[in-house]
Amino acid sequence: MDIVYYYDKKEGNCPVKKYLESLELEILATIDAKISFLKEGNGSPAPPISFPLKGYNFFEIKNRKNKNTVIRVLYFCHTNRVVLLNAFEKPDNYSSSRVKKIIKKHYDLTEKCLNNFLLNPNYYEVYKAYK
């Protein structure tokens, strides 16, 4: 199973790659280990590493950034690939409708990325581990 970044032709970049490049090496190493674990399991969600999202056709990898923030990397499996679609940060605990709307916006954007990839399955970049 290959791991790839979804390439957004309109934006001219890979959203997950762009996000990951902004992180510290220690956090990158942890996320990379989780992504490698997915590869070994053929991309299937495997709690506590990754989880299916109710009502969506993609899964999430959770990784703590700090005491109050969790990173979510959203992906799905297509043919023989794990496709990394989107990544964002969210508060660890939240209840406000404002934060819920922001998260919903990220999920909707990710759904668009997934649909764009299905229409253009050659729009990707091969994932390379961060070391």
C-alpha positions as CSV (number, residue, x, y, z in Angstrom):
1,M,0.0,0.0,0.0
2,D,1.4,3.4,-1.0
3,I,0.9,6.6,1.0
4,V,0.3,9.7,-1.0
5,Y,-0.7,13.3,-0.5
6,Y,-3.8,14.6,-2.3
7,Y,-2.6,17.3,-4.7
8,D,-5.0,20.3,-5.0
9,K,-4.5,21.5,-8.5
10,K,-6.5,24.7,-7.9
11,E,-4.3,25.7,-4.9
12,G,-1.1,24.3,-6.4
13,N,-0.1,22.3,-3.3
14,C,-0.7,19.3,-1.1
15,P,-2.7,20.5,1.9
16,V,-1.4,17.9,4.4
17,K,2.2,18.3,3.2
18,K,1.9,22.1,3.6
19,Y,0.5,21.7,7.1
20,L,3.1,19.1,8.2
21,E,6.0,21.3,7.0
22,S,5.0,23.8,9.7
23,L,5.4,21.4,12.6
24,E,8.3,20.6,14.9
25,L,10.4,17.5,14.1
26,E,9.3,15.6,17.2
27,I,5.6,16.0,16.3
28,L,6.4,15.0,12.7
29,A,8.1,11.9,13.9
30,T,5.1,10.8,15.9
31,I,2.7,11.5,13.0
32,D,5.0,9.7,10.6
33,A,5.0,6.6,12.9
34,K,1.2,6.6,12.9
35,I,1.1,6.9,9.1
36,S,3.6,4.1,8.7
37,F,1.4,2.0,11.0
38,L,-1.5,2.6,8.7
39,K,0.6,1.4,5.7
40,E,1.2,-1.9,7.5
41,G,-2.5,-2.3,8.2
42,N,-3.5,-1.4,4.6
43,G,-5.0,1.9,5.8
44,S,-7.7,0.4,7.9
45,P,-8.6,2.5,10.9
46,A,-7.0,1.1,14.0
47,P,-7.9,2.8,17.3
48,P,-6.1,4.4,19.1
49,I,-4.1,5.4,16.0
50,S,-6.9,6.2,13.6
51,F,-10.7,6.3,13.7
52,P,-13.6,6.3,11.2
53,L,-15.7,9.5,11.2
54,K,-19.4,9.0,11.4
55,G,-21.2,10.3,8.4
56,Y,-18.0,10.7,6.3
57,N,-16.1,8.6,3.9
58,F,-12.7,9.3,5.4
59,F,-10.8,8.5,8.6
60,E,-8.8,10.6,11.0
61,I,-5.4,10.2,12.7
62,K,-5.3,12.1,16.0
63,N,-2.0,13.4,17.4
64,R,-1.5,15.7,20.3
65,K,0.3,19.0,19.5
66,N,0.3,20.3,23.1
67,K,-1.7,20.3,26.2
68,N,-4.7,22.0,24.6
69,T,-4.5,21.2,20.9
70,V,-5.0,18.0,18.9
71,I,-3.9,17.6,15.3
72,R,-6.2,15.8,12.9
73,V,-4.9,14.3,9.7
74,L,-7.8,13.1,7.5
75,Y,-7.3,10.3,4.9
76,F,-9.1,7.7,2.9
77,C,-8.1,4.5,1.0
78,H,-8.4,4.3,-2.7
79,T,-7.3,1.3,-4.7
80,N,-3.8,0.5,-3.3
81,R,-3.2,3.9,-1.7
82,V,-3.7,5.7,1.6
83,V,-4.5,9.3,0.4
84,L,-3.8,12.0,3.0
85,L,-6.4,14.6,2.3
86,N,-6.4,17.4,4.9
87,A,-4.9,18.3,8.3
88,F,-5.9,20.9,10.9
89,E,-5.7,21.6,14.6
90,K,-8.6,21.7,17.0
91,P,-8.9,22.4,20.7
92,D,-8.7,19.3,22.9
93,N,-12.0,20.1,24.6
94,Y,-14.6,22.3,23.0
95,S,-18.3,22.8,23.2
96,S,-18.9,26.1,21.5
97,S,-20.9,26.2,18.3
98,R,-18.2,28.4,16.8
99,V,-15.6,25.6,17.1
100,K,-18.0,23.0,15.9
101,K,-18.7,25.1,12.8
102,I,-15.0,25.4,12.1
103,I,-14.5,21.6,12.4
104,K,-17.5,21.0,10.2
105,K,-16.0,23.4,7.6
106,H,-12.7,21.3,7.6
107,Y,-14.7,18.1,7.2
108,D,-16.7,19.6,4.3
109,L,-13.4,20.8,2.7
110,T,-12.0,17.3,3.1
111,E,-15.0,15.8,1.5
112,K,-14.4,18.1,-1.5
113,C,-10.8,17.0,-1.6
114,L,-11.9,13.3,-1.6
115,N,-14.3,13.9,-4.5
116,N,-11.7,15.8,-6.5
117,F,-9.3,13.0,-6.0
118,L,-11.8,10.4,-7.2
119,L,-12.3,12.5,-10.3
120,N,-8.6,13.0,-10.8
121,P,-6.8,10.0,-9.2
122,N,-3.4,11.0,-10.7
123,Y,-3.4,14.3,-8.7
124,Y,-1.1,13.2,-5.8
125,E,2.4,13.4,-4.6
126,V,4.2,10.4,-2.9
127,Y,4.5,10.7,0.8
128,K,8.1,10.8,2.2
129,A,8.8,10.2,5.8
130,Y,10.2,13.0,7.8
131,K,13.5,12.2,9.5
